[in-house]
Amino acid sequence: MPSLKDLKNKIASIKNTRKITKAMQMVSAAKLRRAQEAAEAARPYAERMNAVMGGLASSVGQSASAPRLLAGTGSDQVHLLVVMTSERGLCGGFNSTIVRLARVKANALLAAGKTVKILTVGKKGREQLRRDFAANMVGHVDLSDVKRVGYSNAQNIARDVLARFAAGECDVVTLFYNRFQSVISQIPTAQQVIPAQFEAGGVSSLYDYEPSEEAILDDLLPRGVATQIFTALLENGASEQGARMSAMDNATRNAGEMITKYTTIYNRSRQAAITKELIEIISGAEAL
């Protein structure tokens, strides 16, 4: 049975922890609003750009002049997995869900005899994947010093990915990130960006293009890769803040329950100690 002093110290420690988790919850709530607005503002642009490129791609089809980013290398032997996670923890299962999806994909590819390469964006993903796939990791992007992710950050990652593809280091590139749905719901997503994939449909048949569809796609596809990476970064940012806000809210409530529990134990122990002292005093007085 812990002493009264130990219980008092434990209650004080939990109260201090609750102050920290409550402050982190409030900070995440403030950051979430900006991150959510940025993610939602980027979606229409990304969707419209994909629709335009999808229409052009449907016209080009599988022609010999189709850009390599659309047609691919003709092989799917080497896969590059770009795994996007956070730089910091204390955000519940946010990072674990992304890493789990990437790990399942990597194991499936390796079982099929494919070559897997992993490029991590964010420290937490690298730490988890390094345990099982250290030999497959080919690069890491550190965003710990970036306070607010911008398009330039996505461009730098896109240049790295495109350079690896152009050098023949990979045949297929897939992004792994969490798509923001709500504060309590983030959807782990695997999105192939090279070769480019588009939903069926398009409006290219209504237009005549100058220069040709192939030339326009050759210019748009690299920008499309950067746009998809930027969208994924924004979605991940909003998802991270939502997950952290939810996790800190749960931690704050759990701390409150623990404070109530230990306060009850403390009061009972204190009451028992006082009762024992009174009994000893009364017993001593009666013995005289």
C-alpha positions in Angstrom: 0.0 0.0 0.0 1.6 3.3 -1.0 2.0 6.0 1.6 0.0 9.2 1.8 3.0 11.1 0.6 3.4 8.8 -2.5 -0.3 9.1 -3.3 -0.1 12.9 -3.0 2.9 13.1 -5.2 1.2 10.8 -7.8 -1.9 13.0 -7.8 0.2 16.1 -8.3 2.1 14.4 -11.2 -1.1 13.4 -13.0 -2.5 16.9 -12.6 0.6 18.3 -14.2 0.3 15.8 -17.0 -3.4 16.7 -17.5 -2.4 20.4 -17.9 0.1 19.4 -20.7 -2.3 17.2 -22.6 -5.1 19.8 -22.3 -2.7 22.4 -23.7 -1.6 20.1 -26.5 -5.3 19.4 -27.3 -6.0 23.2 -27.6 -2.9 23.8 -29.8 -3.9 20.9 -32.1 -7.5 22.3 -32.3 -6.1 25.6 -33.5 -3.7 24.0 -36.0 -6.4 21.7 -37.2 -8.6 24.5 -38.5 -5.9 25.9 -40.7 -4.7 22.4 -41.9 -8.3 21.4 -42.7 -9.0 24.5 -44.6 -5.7 24.0 -46.6 -6.5 20.4 -47.4 -10.1 21.1 -48.5 -9.0 24.1 -50.6 -6.5 21.9 -52.5 -9.0 19.2 -53.3 -10.9 20.9 -56.1 -7.7 22.0 -57.9 -6.2 18.5 -57.6 -9.5 16.9 -58.8 -9.8 19.2 -61.8 -6.2 18.8 -62.8 -6.6 15.0 -62.7 -9.8 15.3 -64.7 -8.0 17.3 -67.4 -5.0 14.9 -67.5 -7.4 11.9 -67.5 -9.2 13.3 -70.5 -5.9 13.8 -72.3 -4.7 10.4 -71.3 -7.8 8.8 -72.7 -7.2 10.4 -76.1 -3.5 9.4 -76.1 -4.3 5.8 -75.0 -1.4 3.4 -75.4 0.2 5.1 -78.3 3.9 4.7 -78.8 4.3 8.5 -78.3 2.7 8.5 -74.9 4.9 10.0 -72.2 6.8 7.5 -70.0 5.1 8.8 -66.8 1.8 7.7 -68.4 2.8 4.6 -70.3 5.3 3.4 -67.7 8.5 1.5 -68.4 6.8 -1.6 -69.6 7.7 -3.4 -66.4 6.5 -3.5 -62.8 9.4 -5.2 -61.2 10.7 -2.3 -59.0 8.3 -0.5 -56.7 9.1 2.7 -54.9 6.9 3.2 -51.8 6.7 6.8 -50.6 5.5 6.6 -47.0 4.3 9.9 -45.4 4.1 10.1 -41.7 4.5 12.8 -39.0 7.7 14.1 -37.4 6.3 13.9 -33.9 4.3 11.4 -31.9 1.4 11.7 -29.4 -1.2 11.4 -32.2 -2.8 8.1 -31.5 -2.7 5.5 -34.3 -2.1 8.1 -37.0 1.4 6.8 -38.0 0.7 3.2 -37.3 -2.2 2.9 -39.7 0.0 4.4 -42.6 2.9 2.1 -41.8 0.7 -0.9 -41.5 -0.8 -0.3 -44.9 2.7 0.2 -46.4 4.1 -2.9 -44.6 1.2 -5.0 -46.0 1.9 -3.7 -49.5 5.7 -4.2 -49.2 5.3 -7.8 -48.0 2.8 -8.6 -50.8 5.2 -7.3 -53.4 8.2 -9.1 -51.9 6.2 -12.3 -51.8 5.4 -11.9 -55.5 9.1 -11.6 -56.3 9.2 -7.8 -56.8 11.9 -5.4 -55.7 10.7 -2.9 -53.1 12.3 0.5 -52.3 11.1 2.8 -49.6 11.3 6.5 -49.4 10.1 7.9 -46.1 8.7 11.4 -45.4 8.6 12.0 -41.6 10.6 10.5 -38.8 8.0 8.3 -37.3 7.5 6.2 -40.4 11.2 5.7 -40.8 11.6 4.5 -37.2 8.9 1.9 -37.6 9.8 0.6 -41.1 13.5 0.5 -40.3 12.9 -2.5 -38.0 11.7 -4.8 -40.9 12.8 -3.0 -44.1 16.2 -1.4 -43.3 17.7 -2.9 -46.4 14.9 -1.6 -48.6 15.1 2.1 -47.5 16.7 4.3 -50.1 16.0 7.8 -48.8 14.4 10.0 -46.2 12.8 13.5 -46.3 13.1 15.5 -43.1 10.4 18.1 -42.6 11.0 18.6 -38.8 12.1 22.2 -39.4 9.1 23.1 -41.7 6.5 24.8 -39.7 4.0 25.0 -42.5 4.2 22.7 -45.5 4.2 24.5 -48.8 4.2 23.5 -52.5 8.0 23.9 -52.6 8.3 21.0 -50.2 6.2 18.8 -52.5 8.2 19.9 -55.5 11.4 18.8 -53.8 10.0 15.4 -53.1 8.6 15.2 -56.6 12.0 16.0 -58.2 13.6 13.2 -56.2 10.9 10.7 -57.2 11.0 11.8 -60.9 14.8 11.7 -61.0 14.7 8.1 -59.6 12.1 7.1 -62.3 14.0 8.8 -65.1 17.2 7.0 -64.0 15.5 3.7 -64.2 15.6 3.1 -60.4 11.9 2.2 -60.2 9.0 1.3 -62.4 6.0 2.0 -60.1 5.7 4.8 -57.5 3.0 4.7 -54.8 2.2 7.2 -52.1 1.0 6.2 -48.6 -0.8 8.8 -46.4 -3.9 9.4 -44.4 -6.8 11.2 -46.1 -8.6 13.5 -43.7 -12.3 12.8 -43.2 -13.0 14.1 -39.7 -11.4 14.7 -36.4 -12.0 11.0 -35.4 -11.7 9.5 -38.9 -8.6 9.4 -41.1 -8.5 7.0 -44.1 -5.2 5.2 -44.8 -4.7 5.6 -48.6 -2.3 4.1 -51.1 -2.2 6.1 -54.3 -0.2 5.2 -57.4 1.3 8.2 -59.1 3.7 6.6 -61.6 2.6 5.4 -64.1 -0.2 7.9 -63.8 -3.7 6.4 -63.2 -6.9 8.3 -63.9 -10.6 7.5 -63.5 -12.5 6.6 -66.6 -14.0 9.5 -68.5 -12.9 12.9 -69.7 -13.9 15.8 -71.9 -10.9 15.9 -74.2 -13.0 14.8 -77.2 -14.7 18.2 -77.1 -11.5 20.1 -77.6 -8.7 20.4 -80.2 -5.3 20.8 -78.5 -2.3 22.7 -79.8 0.3 21.4 -79.3 -0.6 17.7 -79.3 -2.1 15.8 -76.3 1.2 14.0 -75.9 3.2 17.3 -75.7 0.7 18.8 -73.2 0.8 15.6 -71.0 4.6 15.5 -71.1 4.5 19.0 -69.4 1.5 18.4 -67.1 2.4 14.9 -65.8 5.4 16.0 -63.7 3.3 18.9 -62.3 0.6 16.4 -61.6 3.0 14.2 -59.5 4.0 17.3 -57.5 0.3 18.3 -57.1 -0.6 14.8 -55.8 2.3 14.8 -53.4 1.3 18.3 -52.2 -2.3 17.2 -51.7 -1.1 14.1 -49.8 1.0 16.3 -47.5 -1.9 18.6 -46.8 -4.2 15.7 -46.1 -1.6 14.1 -43.8 -1.2 17.4 -42.0 -4.9 17.8 -41.3 -5.2 14.1 -40.3 -2.2 14.4 -37.9 -3.7 17.4 -36.1 -7.1 15.7 -35.9 -5.6 12.5 -34.5 -3.5 14.4 -32.0 -6.4 16.4 -30.9 -8.5 13.3 -30.3 -5.6 11.5 -28.6 -4.9 14.4 -26.2 -8.6 14.7 -25.4 -8.7 11.0 -24.5 -5.5 11.4 -22.4 -7.0 14.4 -20.6 -10.2 12.6 -19.7 -8.2 9.5 -18.6 -6.0 11.7 -16.4 -9.1 13.2 -14.8 -10.4 9.7 -14.1 -7.1 8.7 -12.5 -7.0 11.8 -10.4 -10.5 11.0 -9.1 -9.5 7.4 -8.4 -6.3 8.2 -6.5 -7.9 11.1 -4.6 -10.5 8.6 -3.3 -7.7 6.2 -2.3 -5.8 9.1 -0.7 -8.9 10.2 1.3 -9.7 6.7 2.4 -6.1 6.0 3.4 -5.9 9.3 5.3 -9.2 8.6 7.0 -7.9 5.1 8.0 -4.7 6.6 9.4 -6.6 9.2 11.4 -9.0 6.5 12.8 -6.0 4.3 13.7 -4.3 7.2 15.6 -7.6 8.0 17.4 -7.9 4.3 18.4 -4.3 4.3 19.7 -4.9 7.5 21.7 -8.2 6.1 23.2 -6.6 2.8 24.0 -3.7 4.5 25.7 -6.0 6.7 27.7 -8.0 3.7 28.9 -4.9 1.8 29.9 -3.9 4.6 32.4 
